[in-house]
């Protein structure tokens, strides 16, 4: 339920978010970036199994001149531009991928400890962008690219333009009064496919995690708009 998910996030606990059957039909494990630990990274890579990504609002990304990776490729990729044609994407019109980063305090960047460090520091940075007037120069002093944490940019206006896990998770961080950055991972199954909704929901119950659907989140967003 929506209210239970908010309580879980406020307490730094994971919540599973299912988008809907008409989109990806996938469930992501979602954790507030500011509460990331090495144990949570381990849970995400072992129990989730998909790509671990960390979000930032588009308005915050713009303050850092942080690009969508697609735009970078359009500007500089010295290949036939047909590779950038996403018209056959099955679930959306575009992705939200941005750059990849490592904290400068990490070693290789890929270990559970290193990724947790990068994610926590990123969340802290995001929380201070406006408070301290931080810039891309400040960002470069603390992080390097390429790295092992994939950044996703949550579309400004949230669900008026896109209804993906990037937007659902970031919106829920804001609604929970937390730094607007979530870390997410798709739940995969051993059969080579994404974990079906029923199995993901049972996993949430078994581990005492919250579970909420995109439909519930959209209903709250429309009611509060």
One Martini backbone bead per residue (centre of mass of N, CA, C, O) as a GRO file, in nm:
protein
  225
    1UNK     BB    1   0.100   0.034   0.014
    2UNK     BB    2   0.144   0.363   0.012
    3UNK     BB    3   0.173   0.430   0.320
    4UNK     BB    4   0.374   0.201   0.380
    5UNK     BB    5   0.596   0.295   0.187
    6UNK     BB    6   0.654   0.563   0.324
    7UNK     BB    7   0.740   0.443   0.597
    8UNK     BB    8   0.973   0.275   0.493
    9UNK     BB    9   1.143   0.500   0.372
   10UNK     BB   10   1.176   0.669   0.633
   11UNK     BB   11   1.324   0.395   0.761
   12UNK     BB   12   1.520   0.272   0.532
   13UNK     BB   13   1.344   0.077   0.354
   14UNK     BB   14   1.246  -0.141   0.140
   15UNK     BB   15   1.073  -0.123  -0.184
   16UNK     BB   16   0.829  -0.245  -0.402
   17UNK     BB   17   0.785  -0.163  -0.757
   18UNK     BB   18   0.511  -0.170  -0.970
   19UNK     BB   19   0.408  -0.064  -1.251
   20UNK     BB   20   0.272  -0.229  -1.524
   21UNK     BB   21   0.136  -0.433  -1.768
   22UNK     BB   22   0.158  -0.203  -2.006
   23UNK     BB   23   0.456  -0.202  -1.968
   24UNK     BB   24   0.693  -0.389  -1.823
   25UNK     BB   25   0.602  -0.572  -1.578
   26UNK     BB   26   0.780  -0.467  -1.327
   27UNK     BB   27   0.993  -0.515  -1.037
   28UNK     BB   28   1.139  -0.297  -0.796
   29UNK     BB   29   1.398  -0.231  -0.596
   30UNK     BB   30   1.376   0.024  -0.335
   31UNK     BB   31   1.617   0.277  -0.221
   32UNK     BB   32   1.735   0.511  -0.041
   33UNK     BB   33   2.029   0.661  -0.105
   34UNK     BB   34   2.096   0.772   0.190
   35UNK     BB   35   2.069   0.446   0.300
   36UNK     BB   36   2.305   0.315   0.182
   37UNK     BB   37   2.452  -0.016   0.177
   38UNK     BB   38   2.624  -0.301   0.140
   39UNK     BB   39   2.376  -0.482   0.204
   40UNK     BB   40   2.187  -0.359  -0.009
   41UNK     BB   41   2.358  -0.422  -0.254
   42UNK     BB   42   2.349  -0.727  -0.217
   43UNK     BB   43   2.044  -0.756  -0.243
   44UNK     BB   44   2.019  -0.635  -0.528
   45UNK     BB   45   2.214  -0.841  -0.680
   46UNK     BB   46   2.077  -1.113  -0.568
   47UNK     BB   47   1.752  -1.051  -0.560
   48UNK     BB   48   1.739  -0.895  -0.820
   49UNK     BB   49   1.981  -0.871  -1.081
   50UNK     BB   50   1.989  -0.620  -1.211
   51UNK     BB   51   2.026  -0.285  -1.262
   52UNK     BB   52   2.201  -0.060  -1.075
   53UNK     BB   53   2.036   0.250  -0.992
   54UNK     BB   54   2.047   0.618  -0.985
   55UNK     BB   55   1.867   0.906  -0.900
   56UNK     BB   56   1.756   1.221  -1.062
   57UNK     BB   57   1.642   1.512  -1.108
   58UNK     BB   58   1.619   1.716  -1.373
   59UNK     BB   59   1.660   1.990  -1.222
   60UNK     BB   60   1.932   1.895  -1.094
   61UNK     BB   61   2.085   1.811  -1.347
   62UNK     BB   62   2.080   2.096  -1.478
   63UNK     BB   63   2.267   2.233  -1.262
   64UNK     BB   64   2.510   2.021  -1.374
   65UNK     BB   65   2.494   1.945  -1.676
   66UNK     BB   66   2.345   1.672  -1.694
   67UNK     BB   67   2.316   1.420  -1.919
   68UNK     BB   68   2.191   1.244  -2.151
   69UNK     BB   69   2.335   0.986  -2.316
   70UNK     BB   70   2.191   1.026  -2.587
   71UNK     BB   71   2.295   1.317  -2.635
   72UNK     BB   72   2.593   1.249  -2.639
   73UNK     BB   73   2.580   1.057  -2.881
   74UNK     BB   74   2.464   1.258  -3.088
   75UNK     BB   75   2.723   1.448  -3.070
   76UNK     BB   76   2.984   1.205  -3.069
   77UNK     BB   77   2.905   0.965  -3.235
   78UNK     BB   78   3.111   0.773  -3.476
   79UNK     BB   79   2.832   0.669  -3.610
   80UNK     BB   80   2.569   0.546  -3.720
   81UNK     BB   81   2.258   0.689  -3.624
   82UNK     BB   82   2.076   0.427  -3.620
   83UNK     BB   83   2.156   0.333  -3.325
   84UNK     BB   84   1.950   0.574  -3.201
   85UNK     BB   85   1.699   0.421  -3.278
   86UNK     BB   86   1.391   0.398  -3.058
   87UNK     BB   87   1.113   0.309  -3.207
   88UNK     BB   88   1.136  -0.013  -3.096
   89UNK     BB   89   1.053   0.038  -2.822
   90UNK     BB   90   0.834  -0.141  -2.612
   91UNK     BB   91   0.785   0.074  -2.335
   92UNK     BB   92   0.908   0.338  -2.481
   93UNK     BB   93   1.071   0.638  -2.612
   94UNK     BB   94   1.280   0.656  -2.365
   95UNK     BB   95   1.550   0.698  -2.174
   96UNK     BB   96   1.728   0.787  -1.844
   97UNK     BB   97   2.017   0.784  -1.907
   98UNK     BB   98   2.330   0.863  -1.793
   99UNK     BB   99   2.590   0.866  -1.628
  100UNK     BB  100   2.880   0.728  -1.482
  101UNK     BB  101   2.996   0.660  -1.137
  102UNK     BB  102   3.259   0.751  -0.898
  103UNK     BB  103   3.401   0.778  -0.621
  104UNK     BB  104   3.712   0.906  -0.506
  105UNK     BB  105   3.696   0.694  -0.246
  106UNK     BB  106   3.742   0.463  -0.433
  107UNK     BB  107   3.857   0.200  -0.608
  108UNK     BB  108   3.695   0.036  -0.840
  109UNK     BB  109   3.355   0.064  -0.761
  110UNK     BB  110   3.207  -0.244  -0.747
  111UNK     BB  111   3.176  -0.289  -0.476
  112UNK     BB  112   2.962  -0.272  -0.223
  113UNK     BB  113   3.114  -0.048  -0.076
  114UNK     BB  114   3.164   0.141  -0.316
  115UNK     BB  115   2.871   0.181  -0.410
  116UNK     BB  116   2.762   0.287  -0.144
  117UNK     BB  117   2.943   0.534  -0.134
  118UNK     BB  118   2.854   0.669  -0.395
  119UNK     BB  119   2.550   0.688  -0.333
  120UNK     BB  120   2.560   0.849  -0.069
  121UNK     BB  121   2.722   1.090  -0.182
  122UNK     BB  122   2.522   1.164  -0.398
  123UNK     BB  123   2.285   1.228  -0.215
  124UNK     BB  124   2.425   1.451  -0.058
  125UNK     BB  125   2.474   1.630  -0.300
  126UNK     BB  126   2.182   1.668  -0.386
  127UNK     BB  127   2.093   1.797  -0.107
  128UNK     BB  128   2.321   2.052  -0.167
  129UNK     BB  129   2.285   2.210  -0.427
  130UNK     BB  130   2.103   2.451  -0.315
  131UNK     BB  131   2.223   2.513  -0.035
  132UNK     BB  132   2.541   2.549  -0.176
  133UNK     BB  133   2.567   2.592  -0.486
  134UNK     BB  134   2.634   2.357  -0.663
  135UNK     BB  135   2.850   2.223  -0.913
  136UNK     BB  136   3.019   2.055  -1.159
  137UNK     BB  137   3.289   2.111  -1.021
  138UNK     BB  138   3.216   1.979  -0.751
  139UNK     BB  139   3.150   1.704  -0.869
  140UNK     BB  140   3.440   1.645  -0.986
  141UNK     BB  141   3.580   1.634  -0.698
  142UNK     BB  142   3.400   1.362  -0.608
  143UNK     BB  143   3.372   1.258  -0.911
  144UNK     BB  144   3.377   1.002  -1.168
  145UNK     BB  145   3.408   0.943  -1.531
  146UNK     BB  146   3.366   0.646  -1.542
  147UNK     BB  147   3.153   0.398  -1.375
  148UNK     BB  148   2.933   0.189  -1.147
  149UNK     BB  149   2.708   0.415  -1.141
  150UNK     BB  150   2.389   0.450  -1.257
  151UNK     BB  151   2.229   0.721  -1.400
  152UNK     BB  152   1.902   0.872  -1.352
  153UNK     BB  153   1.651   1.078  -1.508
  154UNK     BB  154   1.385   1.242  -1.380
  155UNK     BB  155   1.121   1.362  -1.511
  156UNK     BB  156   0.986   1.648  -1.542
  157UNK     BB  157   0.667   1.618  -1.391
  158UNK     BB  158   0.678   1.326  -1.427
  159UNK     BB  159   0.368   1.180  -1.534
  160UNK     BB  160   0.320   1.376  -1.783
  161UNK     BB  161   0.566   1.210  -1.956
  162UNK     BB  162   0.641   0.967  -1.743
  163UNK     BB  163   0.604   0.597  -1.631
  164UNK     BB  164   0.856   0.508  -1.443
  165UNK     BB  165   1.076   0.403  -1.207
  166UNK     BB  166   1.226   0.667  -1.191
  167UNK     BB  167   0.972   0.833  -1.112
  168UNK     BB  168   0.843   0.671  -0.885
  169UNK     BB  169   1.089   0.672  -0.687
  170UNK     BB  170   1.144   0.980  -0.669
  171UNK     BB  171   0.864   1.066  -0.577
  172UNK     BB  172   0.873   0.898  -0.310
  173UNK     BB  173   1.098   1.057  -0.181
  174UNK     BB  174   0.953   1.326  -0.164
  175UNK     BB  175   0.700   1.217  -0.005
  176UNK     BB  176   0.909   1.126   0.239
  177UNK     BB  177   1.127   1.364   0.286
  178UNK     BB  178   1.364   1.305   0.095
  179UNK     BB  179   1.608   1.266  -0.094
  180UNK     BB  180   1.580   1.289  -0.455
  181UNK     BB  181   1.701   0.967  -0.433
  182UNK     BB  182   1.713   0.653  -0.595
  183UNK     BB  183   1.759   0.298  -0.567
  184UNK     BB  184   1.752   0.053  -0.835
  185UNK     BB  185   1.609  -0.284  -0.918
  186UNK     BB  186   1.552  -0.550  -1.093
  187UNK     BB  187   1.352  -0.836  -1.089
  188UNK     BB  188   1.473  -1.160  -1.129
  189UNK     BB  189   1.474  -1.480  -1.273
  190UNK     BB  190   1.574  -1.820  -1.332
  191UNK     BB  191   1.414  -1.822  -1.630
  192UNK     BB  192   1.516  -1.537  -1.779
  193UNK     BB  193   1.315  -1.346  -1.639
  194UNK     BB  194   1.106  -1.157  -1.503
  195UNK     BB  195   0.950  -1.113  -1.224
  196UNK     BB  196   0.662  -1.176  -1.119
  197UNK     BB  197   0.437  -1.018  -0.934
  198UNK     BB  198   0.362  -1.241  -0.725
  199UNK     BB  199   0.655  -1.313  -0.645
  200UNK     BB  200   0.741  -1.027  -0.554
  201UNK     BB  201   0.525  -0.998  -0.335
  202UNK     BB  202   0.617  -1.243  -0.167
  203UNK     BB  203   0.899  -1.137  -0.111
  204UNK     BB  204   0.810  -0.889   0.049
  205UNK     BB  205   0.663  -1.041   0.273
  206UNK     BB  206   0.899  -1.227   0.367
  207UNK     BB  207   1.093  -0.950   0.427
  208UNK     BB  208   0.924  -0.686   0.512
  209UNK     BB  209   0.836  -0.529   0.260
  210UNK     BB  210   0.727  -0.308   0.064
  211UNK     BB  211   0.426  -0.253  -0.156
  212UNK     BB  212   0.380  -0.095  -0.483
  213UNK     BB  213   0.201   0.067  -0.731
  214UNK     BB  214   0.172   0.272  -0.997
  215UNK     BB  215  -0.129   0.322  -0.965
  216UNK     BB  216  -0.117   0.435  -0.676
  217UNK     BB  217   0.077   0.667  -0.735
  218UNK     BB  218  -0.097   0.809  -0.952
  219UNK     BB  219  -0.339   0.864  -0.773
  220UNK     BB  220  -0.192   1.050  -0.575
  221UNK     BB  221  -0.090   1.256  -0.780
  222UNK     BB  222  -0.368   1.345  -0.888
  223UNK     BB  223  -0.494   1.427  -0.607
  224UNK     BB  224  -0.240   1.645  -0.551
  225UNK     BB  225  -0.263   1.839  -0.821
   0.00000   0.00000   0.00000
